C-alpha cells in the first residue's frame, strides 16, 4: 500500500495533482440561492498535506465533496492528474473516485452484517478483485494502522477511535492517490483524535501520501505543510507551513 504510493509520489512531488479552476457552487433553497462556493482557483500538489479550516457554513465540506466528485459544481473545473472529473459520466466518476481517492468521514458507515476485515476489504471486492486478494490487502492495511486484533469484530462493537482507524484503513485499502478527510476527529476524544492525526502525519511524512483535510479543531490547524482558511465560500488565506517537513 504505502511503498507503491511513496515511489509514485516522489516522482511527481512538484506536480499539481489537483487543479481547481473558477469553481462555483450554488444551492437553491426555496426561493433563495445560496452561494456555497465562490470562484475558487487552487492547485494542490502531490505529497502535500493541506489543512482546510474556517467557520461552520464557510464551504469547507462542499469544497471537499466537489474535489471528490460527489457534488457537481455549478461552474468551474476540477482536474485530477489531467482528468477533468466532471467530463466523466456519473458512473465513470464514481469508479475514478473509488480507485484514486480514499475518503475518511466524521462518522464511518458500515455494512452491519460484515466484520471489520470484510468491511475494509469491501472496496476491492466492489472493484471486482478476488476475495482472497481483497482480504490479504485488508489484513495488510489493518496491520499498518495497528488494528489487526479487531479483524473479526463487528465495527459497531469498536470504540469511536477504533472505528475511525478502521474507516481510515478502508480508505487506504485501494492504495489511492489522494486521501480526503472531512472532520475525521469531530466525534472523538482528544486522545483518539491525536492518534488519528499521528497516523495522517506518518502517511504524509514517511509515505508521501497526498492528504486534504477539513477540520474545525484549532489544535490541528498548524499541521501539514499548507493551510487554507475559508470564509463565505472562498479561500481568504493560503499559508505555507515552513515548520512542517
N, C-alpha and C positions, 0 to 999 in steps of 0.2 A: 504493500500500500504506500508507505511513506518513501521508500527508496526510489520508486519509479517517479513520483512527483518531484523529489529532490533533484534528480538528474534533469528532468524536463524543465523545471522552473529555473534552474541555474543557467540553462542555455538561453532563456528569454527574459532574464531578470529585469531588463530595462524596457521590455515591450509593454505597451498598454494592452492588458488582457481584456479590459472593459472600456469601451468608448461610448460616452453618452453625449448626444448632440441635440440641442434645442428641445429638451424634454419638458412637456406639459402634461398634467393630468387633471381633468375636471370631473366632478361628480354632480349629478343633478339630484337635488333633494327637494321634493315638492316643486315649487316654482322657482327655487333658488339654485344657482350654480356655485358650487364650492370649488375654488381653485386650489387643489391639494398640492400640486407641483407647478412651479412657475419658472420656466426657462432655465433648466439646469444643463450646463455643459461641464463634463467631468471625464477625466481619464484615471483609471485605476490600474496600477502597474503590477506585473507578475511578481510574486513573492512578497507583496506588501501586506501589512496588517492595518486596515483602515477602520477607525472607530467613528461612528456617526452618532451625534448627540444633539439634544435640543429639547424644548418643552413639549408636552403632550399636544398632539394635533399639528405639529410642525411639518409633517410629511415624511418622517424617517422610515416608518414601516411601509408606506406607499412606495417610496423610492426603492426599497429592498424588494418589494413584490414585483415592481416593474423590471428590475435587473434580473430577477429570476424568471421572468416571462409569465408569471401567474396573472398579473394585471396588465392590460394593454394601455399604453399611453394615449392621450388624446392627440398628441403631436410629438414628433421627435423620433430619434433612433437610439437603439441600444445594440451595440456591436460587440460580440464576444468572440475574440480570436478570429476576426474577419467575417464572422457570421452575423448578419443583421437578423436578430432573432424574431422580429415582428414581420419579416418577409417570409417566415416559415408558416406552414399551416398549424393549427392548434395542436394536432396530433404530433407533428414533427417537432414542434416547440417543446411539447411535453417530453418527448424522447430525448431531445437535446438536453433539457434540464436534468433528467434522471441520470444521464451519463456524465455530464460535465459539471454539475453543480450539486453540492451537498447542502441541505438546509436544516438548520437547528432552530426549533421553535421554543417559545417560552414554556409551552406545555406539550410534551410529546404525545402523539396519538398512536395507540396500539391496537393491533388485532388481538382481541382479548382471548381468543382460543389458541393463540400461539405463545410459546415461551419466549424468553428474551433472545436466545440464539436464533430462533426461527424468525422473529420479528426483524432482527438485524440482517439476516440473510435475504429477507423478502425482496428488497430492490433488485438483487441479482437474479432471483427466480423470475420476477416480472420481466426482466430483460431477456429471459429465455436461457439463462445459464443453467448447466446441470446442477441438480440439487447437491451433489457431493462437492462440487466446486464452490457453490454458494455457501455451504455450511463451513467449509475449510476457511474461506475468506472471512466469514463472520467470526469464527473462533480466533483467527489471527488478529483481527482488529480489536476484539474484546480483550485479548491478552495485552495488546499495546496500550489500551485505555485503562487496564487494571481491573477488569470486571469479569474475568473468566469464571470466578466462583458462582456467578449468578446466571450462568448459561441456561440451566434447566428451570429456573424460577419464572413465574409469570410476571411480566413487567409491573403489573399493578400491586404486586407484593413487595416491590422495592421501595426504598425511601426516595424522596424527591431528588436528592443528589445522585443516587444510583440510577434513577430513571433518566436523568439528563445525560449522564455518561453513556447510557445505552442508546439514547437518541443521537448523541454525537457519533457513536460507533456506527449506527445505521447510516448517518450522513456520509461517513467516510468509506463505507464498505465498497462502493463503486469506484474508489480512487478518483474523485472529481478534481477538476482544475481549481475550482473555487468553492470556498466554504462561506455560506451566507447565514448569519446568526441574528435572529430577531429577539432581543431581550432574553438571552439564554440563561441569565441568572435571576430573572424577575420574580420567580416563585421559590427561590432557595434561600436558606440561611447563609450567614456570612462565611462560615467555614466551607460549606459545599460550593458556594459561589467562587471562593478563592481557588478551590481545587479545579473547577472547570476552567477558570481563567489561566491557571498554570498549564493545563493541557493545551489550550489555544496558543499560549506563549511558546511552548515546546514545538508544536506543529509548525509555527511560523519561523522561529529562530533556527531550529535544527533541520527541519524538513522542507522549509521554504514554501509552505502551503500558503496560498493567497486567501486572506480572510477579510471579509467585510462584516462588521458587527454593529448593530444598533443597540444602544443601551441608555437607560435613564440613570444608572448608577454612577455618581460623580467620582467614586473611588477608581473607576476603570477608564475615565476619560484620558488619562495620561498614558495608557497602554498603547501598544502599536507604534508604528513609525509615522503615522499620519492620522490626524483627526479633523473631522468636518463638523462644523456647527451649523445646524439648520434652524431657520425661523421663518414662519409664514410661507412654507413651501419652497424655499430656496436655500442654497448654501451661502451663508453670510461670512464664514471664515474657513479657510483651508490652511491648516498648520502642520508643518513638518516637525515631528518629534525627534530632535537631534540627539536626545539621550538614549534612544532605543537602538539596539543593534549589538 
